[in-house]
Amino acid sequence: RAIATNNLEAYAVPTIDPWFLSYTRAGNGFPFNLNLLSNINLGTSLYVVGESQDKAWLLVITPYFMAWVKAVGVAYTDNTFINSWIHLTNKSMIAIITPNVSLINNKVILSLAF
């Protein structure tokens, strides 16, 4: 189990190289990159089910689809983190709208850079 630590781009295959079909058919040429499936928002829960040989890419299952993402945007979680996350999301949430913010409590320092 894991969580998205950045907004991620979700790919059909583990590469950022674009994939285009025939330019003669609408929706198949540039700029319609068929390799880029969707985006995954920061904080989305993930299941990691595969890894590329170079460990740069992870095959993940999101609540909505399965895709390859860059490994640098994913953190593995444990039951303690998951239980804390569920508990805190049931209390209240905040929206951070200022870049380079640090949130501090007595146990954790979280620094967000946009």
N, C-alpha and C positions, 0 to 999 in steps of 0.2 A: 504494500500500500504506500501511496505517495501523495504529494500535493504539488501543484504548480506554483513555483516561486516567482514567476514572471508571466506576463501575457505571452503565450506561445503560438506559433504557427503550426498547424497540423498537416502533415504530408502523407501521401499515399505510399511513397517509398522513401528511404532514408537518405535524401539528398535535397539541397535547395535548388538544384538544376530544374528549370522549367520543363514542362512536358506539353507540347502542342500537337494537335492532329492536323488535319487538312485545313489550310487557310481558305479553301473554297466553301467550306460549310460554316454557317453562322454559329458562333459560340465555341469554335474549335481552334481558332488561331489566336495570335497575340491580341489582347492581353489576357486571354482566358487560360491561365496555367492550370492544367488538369491535375498536376501533382499536388498543388496546394488545395487541401480539402476544406479547411475551416480555421478558426482560432479557438484557443483555450484560454479562458480568463484566469488571472491571478487568483489563487485560493481554491481552484477546482480540485476535487478529489480525483485521484487516478489509481489505477491498478497497473503496475509494470509487468508485462508478460513476455518481453523480449528485449534484447540488446544487440546492437551492431557489433561486429568483431572489433572495431576500434574504440568501442564504448562511448562514442560521440552521440549516438542516437538511441532512444528508447522507444519500444513499441508499447503504447499505453491504451488502456480502455478508460474512456471518460464516461460520465453518466449518459452520454448521447451517441458516441461513436468510438471507433478504434482507429488509431493513427500513429505515425512516427513523429516524435518531437526531439528537439535538441536536448541532450541530457543535462546541460548546464542550467536549464530552467525547471528542474525537478528535484525535490528533496524527499527522501524516504522518511516514513513516519512509523511510530510505534503505537501501541494501544494507549499509553499515557497521553501522547499528543492528541490522538483522535478523540479520546474522552474529554480532554480539555477544550478542544475545538468545538465539539458538539455542545458542551456546557456553556461556553462563551457565546456561541451564536444564538443560543436561546435567550440570552440576557439582553444584549444590545450590540449594535454595530456602529462603526463610525465611517465616514467618508473622508479620505485624505485628499485635499485639493492643492496642497502646497508641495513643491518639489523639495527633495532632500530633507525629509522629516525623520526625527528620532523619537520613538516611543519608549518610555522607561517606566518600569515598576520595580518592586523590590527583588524580583527574580530574573527578569529578562530585559535585555536591551534589543530593540528591533529598529534597524535603520533602513529606511526606504528611500531609494534614489530613483527618480523618474528621468 
